[in-house]
Amino acid sequence: MTGASSGIGQETARLFARAGWDCLAGVRSADARRAWIAEGTTDRAIARHVVPVTLDVTNEADRAGVVREVSARGGKLNALINAAGISSPGAFAFGDAESDREVIETNLLGPMALARNLVPALRDGANDASNPAGGSIIVNVASIAGIAPMPWQSTYHAAKFGFVGWSDAVGHELRHDGIHLVAVLPGTVRTPMLEKADHLLDASIRTLPRVAPKPYFRGLTRFRRSAQLAARFAATPNVVAKAIVDLASRKNPPARVIIGADAHVLRAVVAFLPHRFAMAVLGGVLS
Ligand SMILES: NC(=O)c1ccc[n+]([C@@H]2O[C@H](COP(=O)([O-])OP(=O)(O)OC[C@H]3O[C@@H](n4cnc5c(N)ncnc54)[C@H](OP(=O)(O)O)[C@@H]3O)[C@@H](O)[C@H]2O)c1
């Protein structure tokens, strides 16, 4: 499990533990490791089943450390949950390549590299006769942003479109290893990511250069307001976590799962409207 220090990843690790799964919970900081240990003092399932491990998905040494940890515990893995992610709202024209790289590495390249490193353990997990699901699974927590392109967070869309595409494509290959691939596409979920994104948007509006076309200010402001409104009706991380635990226990999980009313509406826009009209709807509302 990656991104287990907060939000969807943290809740999913909890639910796996309560369902009796042993879970390596990938976190980046010593504080997050301590938080899991503290939670274990009052929750026996956490103490018994959750082992916090240091994992920055963009760090090769951390990824290798996780492979060693899996190997030290018998070398078989039943599920990899890629939940780590960061968002990057703001105007593309005034962004920077360093931030683009961080978003793509965290949301796409890091999880891909981790998955490749763990294929042998997942293959062994799939072949384990005691595995009731009859196969292992990689769950990629993508986003509805991976199929519905909207303005003002284009790098995040680039990463999530890539993540969904990679998940579907590599799923064709890894089924020969007994490994199912599932992309989970939630709409808005009430996690710390929303507050972080709101701060980034606020900063990008306040620092918009004078040369920015006037519609930029209006569009970013409208986007921020609509994100704040969506936050009020957001799904809880528990809903997403339950779906992930359920997927990991299924014999034939679907390749994509969409979660949340907002996500279903956006999916309908891109699935049923001609592309030109879909783009007019998605761009028109927020730009
Ligand atoms: N919240 C939403 O509305 C929403 C909607 C659709 C999809 N998603 C996706 O859901 C996933 C989980 O997000 P969330 O909403 O639960 O947000 P969150 O509470 O901010 O959690 C993000 C997690 O990712 C970790 N992380 C960030 N960079 C990392 C890196 N380089 N290596 C390893 N871990 C890293 C964070 O660790 P630190 O605590 O160390 O920063 C944190 O544990 C993300 O992929 C996000 O894109 C979220």
The ligand as an SDF file (V2000), in Angstrom:
LIG
                    3D

 48 52  0  0  0  0  0  0  0  0999 V2000
   -9.2530   13.3990   -2.6590 N   0  0  0  0  0  0  0  0  0  0  0  0
   -9.8280   13.3570   -3.8600 C   0  0  0  0  0  0  0  0  0  0  0  0
  -10.7810   14.1040   -4.1590 O   0  0  0  0  0  0  0  0  0  0  0  0
   -9.3480   12.3630   -4.8730 C   0  0  0  0  0  0  0  0  0  0  0  0
  -10.1570   12.1270   -5.9850 C   0  0  0  0  0  0  0  0  0  0  0  0
   -9.7400   11.2060   -6.9510 C   0  0  0  0  0  0  0  0  0  0  0  0
   -8.5410   10.5620   -6.7940 C   0  0  0  0  0  0  0  0  0  0  0  0
   -7.7500   10.8170   -5.7190 N   0  0  0  0  0  0  0  0  0  0  0  0
   -6.4870   10.1020   -5.6380 C   0  0  0  0  0  0  0  0  0  0  0  0
   -6.4740    9.3330   -4.4660 O   0  0  0  0  0  0  0  0  0  0  0  0
   -5.1220    9.1060   -4.0730 C   0  0  0  0  0  0  0  0  0  0  0  0
   -5.0120    9.3710   -2.5800 C   0  0  0  0  0  0  0  0  0  0  0  0
   -5.2320   10.7640   -2.3520 O   0  0  0  0  0  0  0  0  0  0  0  0
   -5.9900   11.3050   -1.0700 P   0  0  0  0  0  0  0  0  0  0  0  0
   -7.1830   12.0120   -1.5470 O   0  0  0  0  0  0  0  0  0  0  0  0
   -6.1210   10.2460   -0.0620 O   0  0  0  0  0  0  0  0  0  0  0  0
   -4.9620   12.4400   -0.6280 O   0  0  0  0  0  0  0  0  0  0  0  0
   -4.0240   12.6270    0.6330 P   0  0  0  0  0  0  0  0  0  0  0  0
   -4.7960   12.4750    1.8970 O   0  0  0  0  0  0  0  0  0  0  0  0
   -3.2900   13.8810    0.3730 O   0  0  0  0  0  0  0  0  0  0  0  0
   -3.0340   11.3700    0.5410 O   0  0  0  0  0  0  0  0  0  0  0  0
   -2.0150   11.3230   -0.3850 C   0  0  0  0  0  0  0  0  0  0  0  0
   -1.0140   10.3160    0.1120 C   0  0  0  0  0  0  0  0  0  0  0  0
    0.0270   10.1940   -0.8760 O   0  0  0  0  0  0  0  0  0  0  0  0
    1.2660   10.3050   -0.1950 C   0  0  0  0  0  0  0  0  0  0  0  0
    2.3210   10.7500   -1.0820 N   0  0  0  0  0  0  0  0  0  0  0  0
    2.4730   11.9440   -1.7130 C   0  0  0  0  0  0  0  0  0  0  0  0
    3.6080   11.9420   -2.4330 N   0  0  0  0  0  0  0  0  0  0  0  0
    4.1810   10.7230   -2.2520 C   0  0  0  0  0  0  0  0  0  0  0  0
    5.3570   10.0990   -2.7240 C   0  0  0  0  0  0  0  0  0  0  0  0
    6.2250   10.7350   -3.5340 N   0  0  0  0  0  0  0  0  0  0  0  0
    5.6070    8.8280   -2.3360 N   0  0  0  0  0  0  0  0  0  0  0  0
    4.7740    8.1610   -1.5200 C   0  0  0  0  0  0  0  0  0  0  0  0
    3.6460    8.6980   -1.0160 N   0  0  0  0  0  0  0  0  0  0  0  0
    3.3610    9.9660   -1.3820 C   0  0  0  0  0  0  0  0  0  0  0  0
    0.9960   11.2630    0.9430 C   0  0  0  0  0  0  0  0  0  0  0  0
    2.0390   11.1480    1.8890 O   0  0  0  0  0  0  0  0  0  0  0  0
    2.5100   12.3960    2.7950 P   0  0  0  0  0  0  0  0  0  0  0  0
    1.5590   12.4370    3.9470 O   0  0  0  0  0  0  0  0  0  0  0  0
    3.8920   12.0200    3.1860 O   0  0  0  0  0  0  0  0  0  0  0  0
    2.4580   13.6270    1.9390 O   0  0  0  0  0  0  0  0  0  0  0  0
   -0.3350   10.7200    1.4160 C   0  0  0  0  0  0  0  0  0  0  0  0
   -0.1500    9.5670    2.2030 O   0  0  0  0  0  0  0  0  0  0  0  0
   -4.2700   10.0370   -4.9420 C   0  0  0  0  0  0  0  0  0  0  0  0
   -3.6670    9.2940   -5.9590 O   0  0  0  0  0  0  0  0  0  0  0  0
   -5.2930   10.9980   -5.5140 C   0  0  0  0  0  0  0  0  0  0  0  0
   -4.8740   11.5000   -6.7660 O   0  0  0  0  0  0  0  0  0  0  0  0
   -8.1310   11.6900   -4.7510 C   0  0  0  0  0  0  0  0  0  0  0  0
  1  2  1  0
  2  3  2  0
  2  4  1  0
  4  5  1  0
  4 48  2  0
  5  6  2  0
  6  7  1  0
  7  8  2  0
  8  9  1  0
  8 48  1  0
  9 10  1  0
  9 46  1  0
 10 11  1  0
 11 12  1  0
 11 44  1  0
 12 13  1  0
 13 14  1  0
 14 15  2  0
 14 16  1  0
 14 17  1  0
 17 18  1  0
 18 19  2  0
 18 20  1  0
 18 21  1  0
 21 22  1  0
 22 23  1  0
 23 24  1  0
 23 42  1  0
 24 25  1  0
 25 26  1  0
 25 36  1  0
 26 27  1  0
 26 35  1  0
 27 28  2  0
 28 29  1  0
 29 30  1  0
 29 35  2  0
 30 31  1  0
 30 32  2  0
 32 33  1  0
 33 34  2  0
 34 35  1  0
 36 37  1  0
 36 42  1  0
 37 38  1  0
 38 39  2  0
 38 40  1  0
 38 41  1  0
 42 43  1  0
 44 45  1  0
 44 46  1  0
 46 47  1  0
M  CHG  2   8   1  16  -1
M  END
$$$$
